Amino acid sequence: MSISKQSVSLRMQNEMILILDFGSQYTQLIARRVRELNVYCEIHPYNKVPPITNNIKGVILSGSPHSVREDNPPKPDLSQIKGQLPLLGVCYGAQYLSHFFGGEVGKSSSREYGRANLNFVNNSNSLFKGISINSQVWMSHADTILKVPDDFEIVASTNDVKVAGFCIKNECTFGIQFHPEVYHSTEGMELLRNFVLEICGCKGNWTSESFIDATIADLQKTIGNDKVVLGLSGGVDSSVAAVLLHKAIGTKLYCIFVDNGLLRKNEFEAVLESYKHIGLNVKGVDAKQQFYSALKDISDPEKKRKAIGKVFIDVFDQEAGKIEDVKWLAQGTIYPDIIESVSVKGPSATIKSHHNVGGLPDYMKLKIVEPLKSLFKDEVRRVGRALNIDDAILNRHPFPGPGLAIRILGDITEAKVKILQDVDAIFIDSLKSAGLYNLVWQAGAIFLPVQSVGVMGDERTYENVVALRAVSSTDGMTADWCHLPYEFLAKVSNDIINKVKGVNRVVYDISSKPPATIEWE
């Protein structure tokens, strides 16, 4: 399913900024910053430029791990863009504009990475209006622009980078060697505001309320009187998707919540109860033993995901088949899922199978509807608040689709699940009691495939080790481990060891993303 097909209606309804992605780790951050200006934007691979419609007000070229000096560097088709629309090249994008239009790019004498300060700024240039001398910017590049073409003008420099910013004379084209989208660039948002609102002339009317109105109207037009089935997970994404659909089509929405035996402690019952207050038509299905049987003796995390996915589809298909004439399958897919399923470089190594992107078996003859496919996670929460969804649902930490299966390293047994559920419940309940839960992006416990020696009373023990994980983040793309108070961690560790039989050691994960991931598998 391509991004262009998914986003046609939104693109036609809203002014937008087009972002061409060259594989930078920061591309999604550019998009999020543009969205923070209440302007709709989309990310497309550099080699799949969508049709340039009147709604596209400007284009941003992202950074890249590639070099313009490679034998076959990434080259976008800018024939309908450069000189016709406002264009901003960031890092690789700036080097591309310089190198392939008459300038020269060479290898930096030393890798230019980290904080730098602008020692020259041309404030008369529209991109750098209001940007301060000595403004801190973030550099991340191995190449540098040695020479700009004759019709380029240098508008910003640092001590080490002469061409930190440029514009093309008599053309609405700009390039910057630094990354305005990261927090380390202290006036980065001001620069992006200059480009998006002033240079591109965007009005900034992309709001939660406008999204809700447009999406409900679009759902009503697309679905008509058809029936829709949706698999609820209890999480933010599927819950907001369900409420949007409920507002659009009412009782023609049928929700199914499957207990795969890998949920948090008592979560199945608690989530079903919470949905009653929303007014959704929800059926709970206990399928624990089917999942446990399918996971027997499987340790590989990717095989776990596939086994869980297969059983879920079988159970879901069986339940959906009981609804007469259902035509649509709704999913809580969000924008990062869509972006990550479209590789800039073509087929790439699988890091993790995603539970929403990847298609359905041929025998499930249902059309797909994904009302949140254009939103980032923080935008989903804002839409949920505008829909008056309870904070208990909206503020829930993200939870992986495969559930505790990927928080149990090694094979899955019902006994291990029970231990991890008890450990996780103590950790999460303690975060809530201490007023720390809403300060944490995501938290959970991991069951490790090792045992350690311990002493309880006068007896020597040889029992399991669990790790606690808590991270802070905005959207999950990057994350830092949370500096939870030592006293809190000490109490949680003590409670777990005293109350959960089978655990005699607790450790705390202090890894950030990158290089680690939030989940261990």
N, C-alpha and C positions, 0 to 999 in steps of 0.2 A: 504494500500500500504506500504510494509515494506521498511526500509532503504536499506536493502541488495539488493532488486530487483531494487530500484531506482538508485543505485550507481555502478552497476556491470561494466559498460563500463569505467567509470572514474577510478575505482579501478584497472582494468586490464591495463589501459594506464599509470598510474602514480605510482611512489613510494609513499608509504603512511604510516602514523602513525595511529594505531588503538587506540581509546580511549574507555575504558569500563566505563560506567556511573553507579554509585551507587546512583544517586539522588542528587548530590551536586549542590548547587546554582551556583558554579563556573565552572561547567564542560564546558559550552560553551566558557568561557574565556580561558580555556586550549586550546581548538580547535583554537580559534582566534589567540592566541599567536603562535601556531605551524604554522598556515597559514601565519603569519607575517614573518616567516622564509622562505617563498616561498616553503613550503612543504605541500602537500595535506594530509588531515586527515579526519577521520570519527568518529562520536560518535555512539556507539551501546550500548543498555542495557546490563548490566553485565551478564544477563541470556540468552542472544541471541548472543553469540559469532559467528561471521561469519566464513566461511571457511578461514583458514590461507593459503594465497597464497604467492608466491614469492615476490609480490609487497609490502607486509607488512614488513617494516623494523624495527619496534619497537612497543611496547604497553605501554600505560599509564593507570593506574588504578586511577579513580577519588576519591575525598572525598565523604562523605555521611552523612546524618543526623542520620544514624543507628550506632549501636555499635557492635563490634565483640563479645561483651559479652552477646548479646541478645540470647534468646533461639533458634531463627531461623534467624541468621544474613545473609545478602546477601553473597552468595558464587559463584564466577565465576569458570568456568572450564578452568584451566590454563594448562591442560595436554599437549597441543601443543605449549605452550608459554613459561612458566618458564623454564629457562635453555637452551632454543632453540632460543629465540629472546631477544634482549635487553628489559628490563622490568623496569618501574619506577612506584612505588606506591606513591601516594600523599595523605597524611593525613589518611583517612580510608584505602586507598590502602596500605600504609606503615604498618598500624596496622594489616591489614589482613595478609600480608606477614610474619610479626613477630609472631602473635598469632597462626596461623594455621601451622607454620613450626617449632615449638619448643620453641617459646618465650613466653612472658607473657605481657598481656595488662590489665591495671586496671584503675579505675576511678581516674581522676586527683584530687589532694588535693583541688585545686580551678580551676574554668574554665579558660583554657588557651586561651584567645581571645585578639587579637589586635597585636600591634607592639612588636617585640622582636629583640634582636641582637645576632648574632652568636659570642660566645666567644671562640669557638674552631672550626677550619676548617682544614681538611687534604687536602691541595692543591695538593698532589700527586695523590689523587683519581680523576679519569677522570671526574666525575660528578661535582666536586667542583673546577676544574681547573680555576684559576683566580678569585675565589670568595674571597672577603676580610674578614679579621677578623673585627668583629663589624658590618658586613653587616646587614642591617635591613631586617627582614622577617615578614610575616603576619601569625599569629597563629589563628586557629579557631577550637578548639576541646575540648571535655569534657573528653575523655579518654587519657591515655598516655602510651607509651611503657615502662614497668618496667624492662623488661629483654629481651635481644635479644638471639636467638639461638647461639650455639657454633660456627657455621660457618659464623656468621655475624660479621662485623666489624663496629664500630661506627666511622663516618667520619665527623660529625658536631654536635655541642651542643650549647645551650644557657644557661643562668644562671639558668633557671627553668626547662628546658627540656634537659636532658642528651642525649637522643636519638633523636636529631633533624634531623639526616641523617645517613643512614647506607648503606653498600653494602654487598653482599654475596661473600665470597671468592671463587675464581675460577669459578665465574658465573657472567654474565652480568645483574645482578639484583640489583636494588637500591630502597631505600625508603626514603622519606622526610616527616617530621611531619608538615611542613609549606606549604603555598600555593605560589608557584613561579609565578603563572599566574596573581595575582592581582598587581596593581601598587604599593601598599605599600611595596612589596618585591622588594627593589631597584635594586638588581642584579638578579631578577628572570628570566629575558630574557636571561641573560648570562648562567644561569644554564640550561634552556631549550635548548639553542643553543648547549651547551656541549652534552646534551643527544641526540638531534635530528640530528645534523650535524656531530658531532664527534663520539659519541658512536654508533648511528644507521647507520651512514655513508650516510645520505640522501644528495643529490646533491643540493637541493634547486632550482629546475627549474619549480616550479608551479607558473606561471606568468599569467597576464591578456591575453597577446598575445598567450601564449600556450593554455590557456583555450578556447579562441575564435576559434583558428584553429581546435582544437580537437572537439569542440562542433558543429561547422558548418559541419565538415566532418561526425560527428555522426548523426546529423539531416538529412543530405542528404541521408545517408545510411538507416536510420530508416524510413523516410517519403516517400522517392522515389518521385513519381509523384503525390502523393495524395494531396488533398486540406486540408488546416488547417484553423480553425476559432479561433479567439482570442478575448477575452473581454478586451478592453483597459480601464484603469481607469484614465489615465493621470498622474499616479505616476511613480516613478523610475523603479520599478520592471517590470511592464507590458510593459513599453516603451523599456527597454533594451531587454526584451524577444522578443518583436516584431521586433526590428532591427536585432537581431541575426537570427531569423527565416526568415526575409526578405532577408538577405544576403545568407541564405542557399537555400531557395526555391522560392524567388522572388514573382511573381504575384499569386502564388498558396496560398498565405497567405491572408485571409480575416479578417479584424479587425472590431469589433463592439464596439461603445462607447455609453453606455446607460445613459441618463439623468434621474436619479432617484428622482430629485427634492431635493436632500439632499447634493448637491455639494456646493462648495464655490460660492460666488457671481460672476456671469458671467463666471464661470469656463468652462461650457460646450462649449461655443463659442470659448473661448481662447484656450482650449486644442485642439479642432478640427483644429483651424488655425495653431497651432504649429506642428501638425502632417503632414500638407500639405508640409512643408518644408523638412520633412524627406523622403517623397516619399512613405509613407505607403498608402495602400488601406483601407480607413476607412469610415464606415457608422455611422452617428450619429442618435440616436433614442430617441425621446422625449416621455418618459413614466412616467412623473411626477405624473399625476393624478392616475395612477394605484398603485403607491407606497403609495401615501397619503391615498387612500381608504383602502389599506391593513393594514395601520398603525393606522387607526382610533381607538381611545380609548385604545390603547395599551401603558402601562407604563413600564412593566417589560423589562429590557434591553435584556435578552436572547430571549424573545418572539419577540422583535423588530428585532433582528438579523435574526431570523428564518423567520419572515414575509418578510423581505427585501430579504433574500436569495431565498425564494420561488418565489416571483414576478420576481426577476432578472432571475432566471432559466426559468420561463415561457416566459418572453420577449426575452431572449437570444435564447431560443429554437425556438421560432417563427421566429426570424430573421435568425438564422442559417439554418432553414428549407428551406429558400428561395435560399440557395446556393446549387446547384446540386452536389450530390456525395461527400459531405464533409465527411472526415473520421476521422479527428483528432481535439481535443480541446486542445489548448495551454493555459497554465496558468503561471502566474508570481510567482509561489511558490518559496520561498527561503529556505535555509537550516534550520533556526530556526523554520519555520512552520512544516517542516518534523520532526525535533527532538521532538518538543512539542506535536506532534500527536502520539508519541510512548512513553507510560508511562513506567518508570522503574518498577513501582509497579503494573502494570496491570491497569484495568479500574480505573479512578480516578474522583474526582468531577470536573465538567466542570467550568472553570473560564470564558472562552469566547469561543463561537463558532468561528472557523476561516473560512473565506470566500473561502480559497483555498483548505483546507484539509478536507476530509469528504466524498468524492465520489459524483457521479451524480445519478439522478433518473434513474430507469431502462429503461425509454423510450428514454433516450438520448444515443443512441448507438454509442458513439464516444470513440475513444482511446485517452489517455491522453499523452501530451508531455509537459515537464516542463524543459526548457533549463537552468534555474537558480537554480535548486533544490540542487545544491552542494555549493552554495555561501552564505556568510553572506552579510548583507546590504552594508557594506563599500566596500566589494569586487565587488558587483554589480555596485556601482558607478565607481570603477576603470575600470571595463570592459566597462562601458558606455563611459568613456573618451577615452579608446583605440579604441572604435567604432566611435569616433568623434561626439557623441550626444551632443546637445547644453546644456550648463551649466544651462540654465533656466529650463530644464527638470530634469537634474541630481541633481541639488541642491535644488529641491523642498522638502519641509518638508514632512515627512510621513503623510498620511491622512488615517483615518480608513475606511475599506471597507464599513461599514454601513453609512459612512458619518456623517452628522450633527445629524442624529437620535440618536446617542449615546452621543451627546454633548447637547442634549435637555433632561434634566432630567424630567421624567414624560411623558405625552402623547404628540403626535406630531400633530401640526396643521400647515397649510400653513402660517398662520400669524406669528407663532413662528419662523418658518424657515426663513422668510423674515427678522425678527428682528435680528436673530443670524447671518445671512449672512452679514447684514450691519455692525454689531459690529465686526465680524471677519475680514471683509475687511478693516476697519479702523485700527485694530490692526496689521494685516499683512503688509498693505501698509506703516504703520508708522515704522515698523521694517526695511523695505527695505529702506525707505527714510533716516532713521537714521544710516544706515550702520550696523545694528545689525542682519539682517536676517540670514546671513551665519554663524554667531557666535552661533546661536540657532539650536539645533537638531530638535525640533518640537514645534510649537506654535499654539494656537487656543483659541477660546472663548467657554464658557459653559453657557447655559441658565439654570438658577436655578429655581426650582419649588416653589419659595417664592417671596413675594412682600414686599416692604419696604416703609416706610413713607419718603417723601422728600418735599422740597420746591423749586418751580420754580417761580421766580418773586414774586408775593404776594400770590400765590396759593399753597395750600397743595396738594401733589401728593401721590398716592399709586400705585407704578408701579414696574416693574420687576428688578431683580438683575442678573447681569452677572459676571462670573468669568473669568479672563484671566489666561492662563497657558503657560509657556515657560520653556523648560527643555534643559539641555545640556547632551549629551550622545555620545557614540561611535556607539552603535548598538541597543539601546533600551532595552537591558536586564537589565541595571541599569541606573538610571538617577538622576541628581541633578537639583533643580529648579534654574533658571537663575537669577543672581543678576542684573537685569536691572536697569539703572539709575533712581533715584527717579523723576528727571525732566521729563524723557521720560514717565514714568508711569503716572505722573500727567497730562501731555499733552494728552496722549491717553484717560485717564479717562474723561477729560474735553470734548474732541472731541466726544466721544461716547455719553455722556449724552446730549450734545447740539445738536447732529446731528441725533440721533436715537430715534424716538418717541416710548415711551413705556419703556424706561430704565432710572432709576433715581439713580442707585447705581452700582459701579464697584469695585470688589475685586480682589486681586491677590493671586494665589495659591502658597504657599511656602512649598509644600510637596515634598519629594524625593521618588524615587522608588529603593528598598523597603523603607518603608512599603506600601506606596501608589502606584497606577499604574499611567501611564502617562495619559490615558483617565479616565474620571470619571465613565464611565459605561463599 
